[in-house]
Amino acid sequence: MENFIPGQRWISNTESELGLGLILEVVSNRVVVLFLASDEKRIYARDNSPLTRVKFSAGDIVESIDGNKITVTGLIEQDGLITYVGKTNQDRKFGWMK
């Protein structure tokens, strides 16, 4: 069984068109995921969900919700959540959680 924690980001292996999903709630044997890009919410069985945790590495380039490209320079994992540290194409430092 996966260790889902609200705030984590996951993707659906069976519905990749939904985009990046945000864990909203974990109750009993269910996990509720909101896919922000498609504005879809899904409820999965915790022990049989088609989800993969998204985890970037230093050097990865990702696009923020406002369209800025961010190069990941490091990450800090605490209590099951990841805080990414990076810089934008304007060399500004940036941090966000997943």
C-alpha positions in Angstrom: 0.0 0.0 0.0 1.3 3.4 -1.0 2.0 6.1 1.7 -0.2 8.9 0.4 0.0 12.3 2.1 -2.1 15.3 1.4 -0.1 17.8 -0.6 1.9 15.2 -2.5 1.9 15.2 -6.4 1.1 12.1 -8.3 0.2 11.2 -11.9 -2.3 8.6 -13.2 -0.7 5.7 -15.1 -4.0 5.1 -16.9 -5.2 8.6 -17.5 -2.0 10.7 -18.2 -4.1 13.3 -20.0 -5.4 14.4 -16.5 -2.0 15.9 -15.8 -0.4 16.3 -12.4 -2.6 15.3 -9.5 -2.6 16.7 -5.9 -3.5 14.4 -3.0 -6.4 16.1 -1.2 -7.4 13.5 1.3 -6.6 10.0 2.5 -9.5 8.3 4.3 -9.6 4.7 5.3 -8.8 2.8 2.2 -9.4 5.7 -0.2 -7.3 8.5 -1.7 -8.8 11.6 -3.2 -6.8 13.2 -6.0 -7.5 16.6 -7.7 -6.0 16.9 -11.2 -5.6 20.7 -11.4 -4.9 21.1 -15.2 -8.1 19.2 -16.2 -10.2 20.2 -13.1 -11.0 16.5 -12.5 -11.2 14.8 -9.1 -10.7 11.0 -8.7 -11.1 8.6 -5.8 -9.0 5.5 -5.8 -8.6 2.5 -3.6 -5.5 3.1 -1.6 -4.0 -0.4 -2.1 -4.8 -0.6 -5.8 -4.4 2.8 -7.3 -2.9 3.4 -10.8 -0.7 6.3 -9.5 3.0 7.1 -9.6 4.6 9.7 -7.3 6.2 12.6 -9.1 9.7 13.3 -7.9 12.1 15.6 -9.7 15.8 15.5 -9.4 18.5 18.2 -9.4 19.0 19.4 -13.0 15.4 18.7 -14.1 13.7 21.6 -15.8 10.0 22.0 -14.9 7.4 24.5 -15.8 5.6 26.3 -13.0 1.8 27.0 -13.1 2.5 30.6 -14.2 4.6 29.4 -17.2 8.1 30.0 -15.8 10.7 27.3 -16.4 12.5 26.3 -13.2 15.7 24.3 -13.0 15.7 22.1 -9.9 18.9 22.7 -7.9 18.0 20.6 -4.8 15.2 19.2 -2.8 14.3 18.7 0.9 12.1 15.8 1.9 10.3 16.1 5.2 7.2 14.3 6.5 6.5 12.8 3.1 6.5 16.1 1.3 9.2 17.4 -1.0 10.2 21.0 -1.1 12.0 21.8 -4.4 14.7 24.5 -4.6 15.5 25.9 -8.0 16.1 28.9 -10.1 14.1 30.4 -12.9 15.5 31.4 -16.3 16.0 34.9 -14.8 18.3 33.3 -12.1 15.9 34.0 -9.3 15.8 31.4 -6.5 12.5 29.6 -6.2 11.0 27.1 -3.8 7.7 25.1 -3.8 6.3 22.0 -2.1 5.0 18.8 -3.5 
